Amino acid sequence: MLPLIFWTIAFLFWNAIKARFSGVEFGLVQAVKSVASGKPHYHMWFLFMIFGLYLFTPLIRTLVRNAGRRELWFFVIVMFSLSALDELLEIFFDDEDGFFLFWFLPYIPYFICGHLIASSKRNDGKFISLVVFVASVFFTAIGFYLLTGMKGPEKGIYFYGNLSVSVIPMSIALMWLLRSLSFSERVAEWFGVLSALTLGIYLIHPIFLESFRFFYFKAKDYYPLLSVPALTVLIFGGSLMFAFVLRKTPYLKRVI
């Protein structure tokens, strides 16, 4: 709850600062509307979704505790299928986002699937996971290209969505792949430190990204093969350092 409140206020101020420099109107009405829509900033939907998911975690925990793995996998497959279908229908029927308290529903299968993979005693499947991951990445790129050609980029972007028919198997395959890998104690420790900073990196990165854009450094304006990786490293590095400082600061470490 604290990260949701803190970052909502932080990005309302950030949007007000941007509006002042760009000449766009952003007052109390716009601020209230953005919060009511669950998107005080475009990436903040994640925290609003997580809020709903955490509210129902006790119920989900009871379900997981009393159901067998086969029943849970069946539930995950059915829910993923319905979520993917709902996401696909939105492309063709221009459905709205809906009320943010319901955003968590399509992500329940991710939640339970993560538990099933993490608690699995199987350690094989590296090759299959890698094949599925690579195939899903390829299918995502091809799907975006074809759908963009038919209905424009605003529809083609569907294939990059968290619940698209290609990203779901890609995510599951990546989770299985990471689960099956083994690391040295030192590397595992570094991954542990990095994982503790991922939420902070995600939350702060738009400020770095939009700051670069404000100063007219856009990847597409330069040689993309070099500018895109360079910009990615700069934004990730800046976000990582900022999240690290927050993590080491009393009180503020609780917001990430």
Buried (B, 14 or more C-beta within 10 A) or exposed (E): EEBBEBBBEBBBEBBEEBBEEEEEEBEEEBBEEBBEBBBBBEBBBBBBBBBBBBEBEEEBEEBBEEBEEEEBBEBBEEBBEBBBEEBBEBBEEEEEEEEBEEBBBBBBBBBBBBBBBEEEEEEEBEEEBBEBBEBBBEBBEEBBEEBBEEEEEEBBBBBEBBBBBBBBBBBBBBBBBEBBEEEEEEEEEEEEEEEBBEBBBBBBBBBBBBBBEEEEBEBEEEEEEEBEEBBEEBBEEBBBEBBBEBBEEEEEBEBB
